[in-house]
Amino acid sequence: MRPRRRSGFEPPRRPEPQTRINDAIRVPKVRLIGENGEQLGIKATDEAREYAYERNLDLVEVAAQADPPVARVMDYGKYRYELEQKAKLARKHQTQINVKEIKLRPKIGIHDYETKKGHVARFLNQRAKVKVTIMFRGREREHPDRGRDLLMRLADDVKEIGVIETQPLLEGRNMTMVLGPTKNAGVKRDAETENTLRSKEEVQGDRDREAASTQPDVGQAHEQVAEAKAPVQ
C-alpha cells in the first residue's frame, strides 16, 4: 500500500530572489530613479517598466520597504556582474588565518624539543599562527613556572620569525601560548627557493649549450657523404 500523505505537507519550493525586477514588481506604484540617478517621481509600475524597456534596460526594485517602493532603471545583468566581481575581489584580499597547534611536556628531551621547534618554525614560515600547549600531569601541576620557562625559551628561539601574541596562560592542566608570524617569516625560505630555481635554470642552460656544441654540423655531414660517394679517378 502506498503511504498516506500527511495533511498540510507541501513540496519544497525554490526560494525566490530577494531583488525583484521587471514583471516581478507587483506593486501599483514606484518611486522611479533614472539610469543616471535622476529622480523621476512617483510613477505607475507599468509606466516605469515601459520607461525602462524603451531604453533597453531593466526596472529593478532597490528599496522594497519604502512607501512606495523605490525602483531604478539599470542594466541588471551588468549590475549583477559588477557585484560578483567586487565580492570576488574582496575574497581575494581577505586574509585567511591558519592556526596550528604544537603540544609539549614540561620535561621534554633535547632532541624532541629541537624537533618541535622545527615544526613551529615551519608553521611560522608558512605565515600561520602557532598555539603551543604545555601539558601537565600529576605533580607537574605544582611547578607551572617550568612550563612558562619552556614556552618563553621557545619564543626566544624563534623570535626572528615569531612574536608572542598571547602570553602563557594556565588553564586547568594545560598552559598555552600563541605565536604569530613576523614580517621576516617566510622571507628566507622564499629567497632559498628562488636561488634553487635559478641554479636549476643555469644548470639546464649549460646542458643545452653543451648539447648544441656536441651536435654535428648538418651541412658538413652532407659534404662528407657526397665526397664518400664520389667515384675514384
Secondary structure, DSSP 8 states (H G I E B T S, - for coil): ------TT---------SS-BGGG--SSEEEEE-TTS-EEEEEEHHHHHHHHHHTT-EEEEEETTSSS-EEEEE-HHHHHHHHHHHHHHHHHH-----EEEEEE-TT--HHHHHHHHHHHHHHHHTT-EEEEEEE--GGGGG-HHHHHHHHHHHHHHTTTTEEEEEEEEEETTEEEEEEEE-TTTTHHHHHHHHHHHHHHHHHHHHHHHHHHHHS--HHHHHHHHHHHHS---
